[in-house]
Amino acid sequence: MRFIERARAKVNLTLHVPHRRADGWHELESLVVFAGLADRVTLDMDRPLGLVLDGMRMDELANVHDNLVMRAAHALNVLVPDLRTGEFTLNKHLPIAAGVGGGSADAAAALRLLARANGLSLDDPRLFEAAREIGADVSVCLVSRATIMRGVGDILGPVLKLPPLYAVLVNPGVPLETKAVFARMGLAPGQARDFGPHPAIASGISASDLFDQLRHGRNDMEDAASVLAPVIGDVLAGISGARGCRLARMSGSGATCFGLFSTRHAAQIAARVIRRDHPKAWAHATFLR
């Protein structure tokens, strides 16, 4: 028996870092949505536990034993007695270390596959316990729907109904480690920042109100990431200058940036122009929800 899940790219429309806790972890407030762009994870229940790597970016992945898909299987196996597993195949298409949660989305897809194979509800608390064990973004990727994420990624608000969002995602091909970007921000343990509250986003918000609120938001990691990878500034300038772009910002810890556009057609044209002018960049039009 085989099961298939899509591991959709995570996009942080906002990412506030209000303070760093005394234990060294950074507290976050983020409006997270998910793109139509995705990896694909398959579970074959007729084979023993293992992982096969495939897809255009498979050569960029670390050893299979360190892959988050396998870590997800092991983490859930500890929590669920007699967990039935199998062989995973990961078709890797999303860029690595790119601020779109590719590895976290893969791990979350593996948890959803194991839930289906073992008759577990997707709101089973053991799934979220395993997700927290693997990494900060895995919990929100497990839900894979628009929501506000807080804490260290462990506190999720309700799923939000947002208006249609047409977007372009652009990655210049420069990997950035989240740890390095946080270090560059230079927040000492216990240090707080007061740059204003996170915008209020309610389910059912209108498009005009959503864009107004997003303009009051920010990505607090963007400046530090741009120092480590100056090309981010070039990417944001290119997206901002595209016809129909309403907002351009970096996602997560970078280096992927996004632009929100008035129409699907405008987003598609912008993606084509960016790919023409920057043939080595990963640039795609997509839909966010």
C-alpha positions in Angstrom: 0.0 0.0 0.0 1.3 3.4 -1.0 0.4 6.9 0.3 1.5 10.2 -1.2 1.6 13.7 0.4 2.7 17.1 -0.9 5.2 19.0 1.3 4.2 22.6 0.4 6.6 25.5 0.7 6.1 27.7 3.8 6.1 31.5 3.3 6.4 34.0 6.2 4.3 37.0 5.2 5.5 38.6 8.4 8.2 37.5 10.9 8.6 39.6 14.0 11.2 38.6 16.6 10.1 40.6 19.7 12.8 39.2 22.1 15.3 36.4 22.8 14.5 34.3 25.8 16.9 33.7 28.6 17.4 30.1 27.4 18.7 31.5 24.1 15.7 30.7 21.9 14.2 33.5 19.9 10.4 34.2 20.3 8.6 34.7 17.1 5.3 36.1 15.8 4.6 35.3 12.2 1.8 35.1 9.7 2.5 31.9 7.8 0.9 30.8 4.6 1.7 27.9 2.1 2.5 27.9 -1.6 1.4 25.6 -4.4 5.1 24.8 -4.9 6.0 21.6 -3.1 8.2 18.5 -2.6 6.5 15.1 -2.8 6.8 12.4 -0.2 5.6 8.9 -0.7 5.3 6.1 1.8 5.4 2.4 0.6 4.0 0.3 3.4 5.2 -3.0 1.7 8.8 -2.2 2.3 11.0 -1.8 5.4 11.7 1.6 7.0 14.1 3.6 4.8 14.4 6.7 2.6 15.0 7.0 -1.2 16.0 10.4 -2.5 14.8 11.6 -5.9 14.0 14.9 -7.7 16.0 17.7 -9.2 17.5 18.8 -5.9 18.3 15.3 -4.4 22.1 15.9 -4.7 21.8 18.9 -2.3 20.4 16.8 0.5 22.5 15.4 3.4 22.9 11.8 4.2 19.5 10.0 4.3 20.0 9.0 8.0 20.1 12.7 8.9 17.2 13.7 6.8 14.2 15.1 8.6 11.9 12.6 7.0 13.7 9.8 8.8 13.9 11.8 12.0 10.1 12.3 11.8 9.6 8.5 11.6 11.9 7.8 14.5 10.3 10.6 16.7 6.8 9.3 16.1 7.8 5.7 16.6 8.9 6.6 20.2 5.5 8.0 20.9 3.2 5.5 19.2 3.5 1.9 20.2 3.7 -0.6 17.3 3.8 2.2 14.7 3.6 0.8 11.2 6.2 2.4 8.9 7.7 1.7 5.5 10.0 3.1 2.8 9.7 6.8 2.1 10.6 8.4 -1.3 11.4 12.1 -1.2 11.1 13.9 -4.5 13.0 17.1 -3.7 12.2 20.2 -5.7 12.2 23.1 -3.2 15.5 24.9 -2.6 17.6 24.0 0.5 18.3 26.3 3.5 16.1 28.9 1.7 13.5 30.2 4.3 10.6 28.2 2.8 10.7 25.4 5.3 11.5 22.7 2.8 13.0 20.2 5.2 10.3 21.0 7.8 7.6 20.5 5.2 9.1 17.1 4.3 9.1 16.0 7.9 5.5 17.2 8.4 4.4 15.3 5.2 6.1 12.2 6.6 4.1 12.6 9.9 0.9 13.0 7.9 1.7 9.9 5.9 2.3 7.9 9.0 -0.9 9.2 10.6 -2.9 8.0 7.5 -1.1 4.6 7.5 -1.8 4.1 11.2 -5.3 5.5 11.4 -4.3 8.5 13.5 -6.2 11.7 13.5 -4.2 14.7 12.1 -4.9 16.5 15.4 -3.4 13.7 17.5 -1.2 15.5 20.0 1.5 12.9 19.5 2.0 14.2 16.0 2.7 17.7 17.3 4.9 16.4 20.0 7.0 14.6 17.4 6.9 17.8 15.2 8.3 19.9 18.1 11.0 17.4 18.7 12.2 17.7 15.0 12.3 21.5 14.5 10.6 24.8 15.1 8.7 25.0 11.7 7.5 21.4 11.6 4.3 22.1 13.7 3.1 24.8 11.4 4.0 22.7 8.3 2.0 19.8 9.8 -1.1 22.0 9.6 0.0 23.5 6.2 -2.7 26.2 6.3 -2.6 29.9 6.9 -2.1 30.7 10.6 -0.3 32.9 13.1 2.7 31.2 14.6 4.1 32.3 18.0 6.5 31.2 20.6 9.4 29.2 19.2 7.0 27.8 16.5 5.1 25.8 19.1 2.1 28.0 19.5 -0.3 28.0 16.5 -3.5 30.1 16.2 -6.6 28.9 14.3 -6.5 28.3 10.6 -7.2 31.6 8.8 -9.4 32.2 5.8 -7.5 34.7 3.7 -8.3 36.3 0.3 -6.6 35.0 -2.8 -2.9 35.8 -2.8 -1.0 35.6 -6.1 2.8 35.5 -5.5 6.2 35.0 -7.0 8.9 33.2 -5.0 12.5 33.9 -5.9 15.6 32.2 -4.5 19.0 33.4 -5.8 20.7 30.1 -5.1 22.5 31.3 -1.9 21.8 29.0 1.1 21.4 30.7 4.5 21.5 28.9 7.8 18.9 30.2 10.3 21.4 29.9 13.1 23.8 32.3 11.3 21.1 34.8 10.6 20.0 34.9 14.3 23.6 35.2 15.3 24.0 38.2 13.0 20.9 39.9 14.6 23.0 40.0 17.8 20.2 39.7 20.3 21.6 38.8 23.7 19.6 36.2 25.9 16.9 38.1 27.6 17.0 41.1 25.3 13.8 42.5 23.9 13.0 44.6 20.9 10.2 47.2 20.7 9.5 47.8 17.0 5.7 47.7 17.2 3.1 45.0 17.6 2.3 42.3 15.1 -0.5 43.3 12.7 -4.0 42.0 13.5 -5.0 39.4 11.0 -8.5 37.9 11.3 -10.1 35.1 9.4 -12.2 36.5 6.6 -10.2 39.7 6.3 -10.7 41.6 3.0 -7.9 41.9 0.5 -7.5 45.7 1.0 -7.4 45.3 4.8 -4.9 42.4 4.5 -2.5 44.4 2.4 -2.8 47.3 4.8 -2.0 45.1 7.7 0.9 43.4 5.9 2.5 46.8 5.2 2.5 47.4 9.0 4.4 44.1 9.4 8.0 43.2 8.6 10.6 40.5 8.6 13.0 41.2 11.4 15.6 38.8 10.0 15.7 40.5 6.6 18.5 43.1 7.5 20.8 40.5 9.0 20.2 38.1 6.2 21.0 40.8 3.7 24.3 41.5 5.3 25.2 37.8 5.0 23.8 37.5 1.4 23.7 41.0 -0.2 22.0 39.5 -3.3 18.8 39.5 -1.2 18.6 43.3 -1.7 18.9 42.9 -5.5 16.2 40.2 -5.5 13.8 42.4 -3.5 14.5 45.4 -5.8 13.8 43.2 -8.8 10.5 41.9 -7.4 9.4 45.4 -6.2 10.0 46.8 -9.7 7.8 44.3 -11.4 4.4 45.5 -12.7 1.6 44.8 -10.4 3.7 44.0 -7.3 2.0 45.2 -4.1 4.5 43.9 -1.5 8.0 42.4 -1.6 9.6 40.8 1.4 12.0 38.0 2.5 10.5 34.8 3.8 11.9 33.2 7.0 15.6 33.5 7.4 16.1 33.8 3.6 17.3 33.9 1.0 14.0 33.3 -0.7 12.0 36.4 -1.2 8.4 36.8 -2.3 6.3 39.4 -4.1 2.5 39.6 -3.8 0.7 40.7 -7.0 -2.6 42.1 -8.0 -3.5 39.2 -10.4 -2.3 35.7 -11.3 -1.3 37.0 -14.7 0.9 39.7 -13.3 2.6 37.2 -11.1 3.2 34.8 -14.0 4.7 37.6 -16.2 7.0 38.7 -13.3 8.3 35.2 -12.8 9.1 34.9 -16.5 10.9 38.2 -16.6 12.9 37.3 -13.4 13.9 33.9 -14.9 14.9 35.6 -18.2 17.1 38.2 -16.4 18.4 35.8 -13.8 18.6 32.3 -15.4 20.3 30.7 -12.3 17.5 31.9 -9.9 14.7 29.7 -8.8 11.7 31.8 -9.6 8.1 30.7 -9.8 4.6 32.1 -9.8 2.3 30.5 -7.3 -0.8 30.8 -5.1 -0.6 31.2 -1.4 -3.2 30.1 1.2 
